[in-house]
Amino acid sequence: MVMQDPHSPKRCLGSIATPAVAALLLALTLVTLWNLRGIRGREAPLPELGPIHQFELTDQLGRESTAAELRGKVWIANFIFTRCPTICPALTRQMWEIQEKNRDLGDRLRLVSFSVDPDFDTPEVLREYARRHRADEAIWSFLTGPLEEIRRTVVEGFKMAMGGKSEDSLSIFHGSHFILVDTEGRIRAYYDSSEEAVVDQVRRGARSLLAEER
């Protein structure tokens, strides 16, 4: 997995919050080793990488959405904003592929996209974005809310970078990893979206967590 320079000035590209660099590098190493074990047919349980932030946000349908509501579900998180001209459309296409390749799981697997541009990305804007990208509203949520709550969720909870000014969409930056969360609200894996096989890696990881619940 390729790591981005956390001090890179690039915008709308993956980067990692500076205080969490060492921990996230270790997490990515553990997940890489887990993927290699899977290739060799000797899968081990995914590591527990810490709890998420207990957020209270709003989805694209205008409904309150909390971390507590996702308890009991395995879910995939990522970070986007609708005005992003570069990486976000690709991230959303990959999330759509994850949606389609896991249809047999029903609502046991949820997808959650957090907007890092909440001043612009109102529920109405996110709903149109979701419709345009063929998101299934039953399993895929797009969340927005107060900027500081989003920042705490992304930076403190998921240990990913975000920043920039809402009045200048080209200055906005955010992490580009997919993050796998288990039924207890614990981060279990980070997946680099630039990896060629990332959709299949996410699929395997999610199914391994669901198998743990049986």
N, C-alpha and C positions, 0 to 999 in steps of 0.2 A: 504494500500500500504506500502510495506516494504522499508525503506530508508537505503542506504548504509552509513557507516561512511565516511565523506568526507576526512578524513585524513588516510584512510586505504591504506596500501602499496600494496594491491592486484593489479595485472595487468590484463588489458583487462576485467575489471569488472566495473559495473556502479558506478560512484561517481559524486559528485556535486561540482562545483567551490566554494571555501570557502566564498567569498564575497556574494554569492547568496543563501547561505543555508537557511536563514530565509525566504526570499521571495519564494523560491521554496517549502519549507515546507508548507507555507501558500497556495501556488498554488495547491499542491497535496491534501491538506485538502479540499479546495473548490471543486476540481474535484471529490474527494471521496464522498462528500455530494451530488454533482450533480448526481453521479451514483446511490446513494441510493434513491434519489428522483425518478430517472427513474425506479428503481425496484418497487417502490411503485406507479408508474403511475402518478407522479406529477413532470414532468421534468421542470426545470428552465433553462434560457439561461446560457450557459457556461460563466465564467468570462473572462474579457479581461486582459491578464497577461503581456502585453508589446509588443513592436514591435521587429521584427527580425533585424539582421544586413543586410545591403544592399550589398550583396556579388556579385562578378564577378568571376565565376569559369568555369571549362570545364567539359563536360559530357563524358560518355563512348564512344560516337561517335566522339569525338573531336570537338564538337560544343561549342561555348560560351553559358554559362548558367548564368542568373542573377536572382536576387530576383524579379526584375521588371517584368520579363516574367511570373512569377507565380501569379501576381496580377489578381484577378478575378477567381482564382482557390482555392478550399480547398485542403490542402495537408498535408501529414504526413512526418515528418523527422525522421531519425535515424542516428546512427554513427557506422561505421564498418571499418575494414581494411582487405584486402584479405589474409594476412599472419596470421591472428588471429587464434590460435588453439583451442580457448575455446568458448567464448560466441557469437562471430560474426556469425558463421554458424546458431546458434539457432535464433538470431535476424533476419537474412535474411530469414529463413524459416517462421518466424512469419510475416514478411513483405510480403512474397509470399502469405500466407493465406489471409492477408488483400487485396492483389491484387485480388485473386480469389473470395472472398466473396463480392466484390463490382464491379464485372464485369458489372452489369446493369447500373452503373453510368457513364460508358464511361470515357472520359477524364475530366469530371467535378471534379474527385478526382485524384490527382497526388501523387506519392510516390517519395521521394528524400532521397537517402543514401549518406552521406558525408564520404569520406575516411579521417581518422585521420593519415594516413601514406602516404601522397601525394608524397613523394620522390620515393617510391617504386610503388605506385598505379598510374601508368600512364593511360591515356585513354584506351590504348590497353589491359592492365592488367584488368582494370575494365570491359571492354567489354566482355572478356572471363569469368570473374567472373559472370557477369550478365547472360550470355548465360548458364553457368553451373547451375545457380539457377533459370532458366526459367523466367527471368524478361521480362515483356512486355515493349519494348523500347518506345512504344507510350505513356506510362503513368508513367514509373519508370525510374528515372535518378540516375546515380552514379556519384558523383562529386569529382573532384580533382583540385588542383591548388597550388599556392605558399603557403608554410607552414604557414606564418604569416597571410595570408588571411583566411585560414582554421581556424587557432586559433582564430582570431577575430570573425569569424562567429559562432564557437562552444561556445567559452567561453563568449565573450561579448554579442553576439546576443541571443544564446539559453540558456545561463547561466548554461552550463554543463562543466564538467572537461575534459581535455585531456592533454596528455604529453607523455614523453618518447623519446627515441632516435631511429632514423630510422635504424641505424646500428645494433640495438639490438631489434628485434621485440617483445621479451618477456618483455621488459620494457614498452611497449606502453600501455597506459590506456585511457579510455574514458567512457562517460556516456552510460547507457543502457536503457534509457527511449525512448518511442515514443512520438513525440511532434506534436500536432495538431495545424495547422496554418490556419487562415481564409483568405477570399478573399482580405482583406485589409492588409495582411502581419502582422497580430497580433497573438501572441501565445495565444491559448485558453485553452490548456490542456496539462498536462504531464501524461503519462501512464507508470507505472512500468512494464517492460517486464517480470518480474518474476511472475506477477499475473496470475493465471490459466485462467481467462476469459479475458485477455488483448485484444485479437483480437476482441472479441465481443464488448468490451468497446470502442475501437477505432472506430469500425464500427458505433456504436450508436452515438458517438460524431461527427464524420464526417457527418453523415446524418442529425444530428440536425443543423449543420451549413449550410448545403445546403438548408434545409428547411427555414432557416432565409432569404435566398436570394430570395425566391419566393414572 
